[in-house]
Each structure stands twice: as structure tokens, then as C-alpha cells.
Amino acid sequence: MTESIPERLTASHQAFTVGPLRGRRPRPRRVRLLGMPVVTFRWLLRGLLASAVMVLAAACTSGGSSPDAARLNRPLASVTSSPAPPLAFCQDVDGLRATLATLTPVKGSLRTSREMKAAAREIQSNLTRLGSRNEWRTQIDNLKAATATMGSAADSLAASPGARGVVSNARVAVARVNDAIRRLVTAVGSRCPSPSP
């Protein structure tokens, strides 16, 4: 039986409009906020938050008037430029330097027995605390021995200044003390730098 023209058009219209849509998901609707897509709105919000954080950080850095902020903003050089406190035995090393200057002969002159004894007492006093340092044990022991020899030479010089060999022995004893002091001060080195004049 042949179909009429209106029935044929109706059947083809249903096949065209209904058939291709079977089994397909409907396309989701795009949500918009403030007239813009959600993705664009999210990126805009992130940019605003980042700008706000930067402004707050700049305000905290520039407006740091508290003591903590001043300490943190202080240049590193001003913090590290203060000299370290001298070690306890450096005072004794300075005393040895002064004794060396006292005992150093001036134009070949010999110190008197009284000056030699005074220098020996100063050295023994400086070695009271410095003598406990084991890293310079050899230099310290040499200085102690040379100081004892100088003390004996000073006694001989005071008792018999004109006796044969007394003056030469005294010169040798003083020279040995000076050499022992130099060696000890050199061994200590930069741990106790020489004070500036």
C-alpha cells in the first residue's frame, strides 16, 4: 500500500530529528559569572590575590620600624664587621712582646742584671696562663729554659761583673730568651695579632 505524501514527509522528519540524537549526551551548558566564563573568572581571581600578597609584602618591608625589622634590614657587613674578642692568653702574648722589646739590645748594649731579672719575672708571669697551652709546648719549654739561664746569668753579672766570661754569658742568655720569645709569638701567629700602634 502506497503511503501518502503527508505521511512520508512526517516519517522522514522524525527520522531526521530523532534518529541521530539517540545515544548522545546533551552538550553541557557553560556557566558564566559576571558575564564571563568560569575559567576566565578563576584566573582573574588568582591574579588579584597574587597582587594583594605582593602589596602586603612590600608594605611590611618598607614600613619595618620595629627593632626586629631594623635588625633584619641591617646590612650583613655591619653585623660581621665587629672584631672578635681576644683570647684569654693573648694578653700574655702581648706581655711577651713588650718584654722582647725591653731585652732587645740597643746598639749592642747589655741590659743590667736588675733589668734581666725583671724581664725574667715578667716572662714567668706571662707563662703562668700561657704555659698550659699544649699546642705550643715545645716553644714554651724552650722559653722557660732560656729564662732560667738568663736569671742565673743575671745573678753572676750582679755578683762578679768583671769576672771572665760573665758578660759574654749574659749576652748569650739574653739572646736566647729573645729568640725563644720570637719563636713562641710566631707559633701563636694570627690567633693573637700584634696590637696596632
C-alpha positions in Angstrom: 0.0 0.0 0.0 1.5 3.2 -1.0 1.9 6.0 1.6 0.5 9.3 1.1 2.8 12.3 0.7 2.0 13.8 4.1 2.7 10.5 5.9 6.1 10.1 4.0 7.1 13.6 5.0 6.2 13.0 8.6 8.2 9.8 8.8 11.3 11.3 7.2 11.1 14.3 9.6 11.0 12.0 12.6 14.0 10.0 11.3 16.0 13.2 10.7 15.2 14.9 14.0 15.1 11.9 16.4 17.3 9.2 15.0 20.7 11.0 15.1 20.2 12.1 18.7 19.8 8.7 20.1 22.6 7.6 22.5 24.3 11.1 22.6 24.8 13.1 25.7 23.4 16.5 25.8 26.1 19.2 25.5 26.7 20.8 28.9 25.7 24.4 29.4 28.6 26.9 30.0 28.3 28.6 33.4 29.1 32.3 33.4 29.9 34.6 36.3 29.7 38.3 36.0 29.2 37.9 32.3 32.5 35.8 31.7 33.2 32.1 31.7 34.1 30.4 34.9 37.7 29.6 33.8 38.4 33.2 33.0 36.9 34.3 36.3 39.2 31.9 38.2 42.3 33.2 36.5 41.3 36.8 37.2 40.7 35.9 40.9 44.2 34.3 41.2 45.8 37.4 39.6 44.0 39.7 42.1 45.1 37.5 45.1 48.7 37.5 43.9 48.8 41.3 43.5 47.3 41.7 47.0 50.1 39.5 48.5 52.8 41.4 46.8 51.4 44.7 48.0 51.3 43.5 51.6 54.8 42.1 51.4 56.1 45.4 50.1 54.3 47.4 52.8 55.8 45.1 55.6 59.3 45.5 54.2 59.2 49.3 53.7 57.4 50.1 56.9 59.6 48.0 59.2 60.2 50.4 62.1 60.2 47.8 64.8 63.6 46.6 66.4 63.2 43.2 64.7 62.7 44.7 61.3 65.6 47.1 61.7 67.8 44.1 62.8 66.7 42.1 59.8 67.2 45.0 57.3 70.7 45.8 58.7 73.4 45.1 56.1 75.4 41.9 56.7 78.7 43.8 56.8 77.6 45.8 59.8 76.8 42.6 61.7 80.0 40.7 60.8 82.4 43.7 60.9 82.7 43.8 64.7 86.1 42.3 65.8 86.0 39.1 67.7 87.0 39.3 71.4 90.7 38.5 72.1 91.5 35.1 73.5 92.4 34.9 77.2 96.0 34.2 76.7 96.6 36.9 74.1 97.3 39.4 77.0 100.2 37.2 78.0 101.4 37.1 74.4 101.3 40.9 74.3 103.3 40.9 77.6 106.0 38.7 75.9 106.2 41.2 73.0 106.8 44.0 75.5 109.5 42.0 77.3 111.1 41.3 73.9 111.3 45.0 73.2 112.8 45.6 76.6 115.5 43.0 76.2 116.4 43.8 72.6 119.9 45.3 72.8 120.2 48.9 71.7 123.4 49.4 69.7 124.9 46.3 71.3 124.4 47.5 74.9 123.9 44.9 77.6 121.0 45.1 80.0 121.8 45.4 83.6 121.4 42.4 85.9 118.4 44.2 87.5 116.7 44.6 84.1 117.4 41.0 83.2 115.8 39.8 86.5 112.8 42.0 86.0 112.4 40.6 82.5 112.7 37.0 83.8 109.9 37.7 86.3 107.6 39.2 83.6 108.2 36.1 81.4 107.4 33.7 84.2 104.2 35.7 85.0 103.1 35.6 81.3 103.8 31.9 81.1 101.6 31.1 84.2 98.5 31.0 82.0 100.0 30.6 78.6 102.1 27.7 79.7 99.0 25.4 79.9 98.7 25.5 76.1 99.8 22.2 74.7 99.8 23.2 71.1 103.0 25.3 71.7 104.6 23.1 74.3 108.0 23.0 72.6 108.3 26.8 72.3 107.0 27.3 75.8 109.5 24.8 77.3 112.4 26.4 75.4 111.4 29.8 76.7 111.2 28.6 80.2 114.7 27.0 80.0 116.2 30.2 78.4 114.6 32.4 81.1 116.1 30.2 83.9 119.5 30.5 82.2 119.2 34.3 81.9 118.3 34.5 85.6 121.4 32.7 86.5 123.5 34.9 84.2 122.0 38.0 85.8 123.0 36.7 89.3 126.5 36.1 88.1 126.6 39.5 86.5 125.5 41.2 89.7 127.9 39.2 91.9 131.0 39.4 89.7 130.5 41.9 86.8 134.2 42.0 86.0 134.8 38.2 86.0 135.9 36.5 82.9 133.1 35.3 80.7 130.3 36.7 82.8 129.4 39.4 80.4 129.5 37.2 77.3 127.4 34.6 79.1 124.9 37.2 79.9 124.7 38.4 76.3 124.2 34.8 75.1 121.5 34.2 77.7 119.6 37.4 76.7 119.9 36.5 73.0 118.4 33.0 73.7 115.5 34.5 75.6 114.8 36.9 72.7 114.9 34.1 70.2 112.6 31.8 72.3 110.1 34.7 72.6 110.1 35.3 68.9 109.6 31.6 68.1 106.6 31.4 70.5 105.0 34.6 69.2 105.4 33.3 65.7 103.9 30.0 66.6 100.8 31.7 68.1 100.6 33.7 64.9 97.3 35.3 63.9 95.4 33.9 66.9 96.9 36.8 68.8 97.7 39.5 66.3 100.0 42.3 67.3 98.1 45.3 68.6 98.1 48.3 66.2 100.4 51.1 67.3 
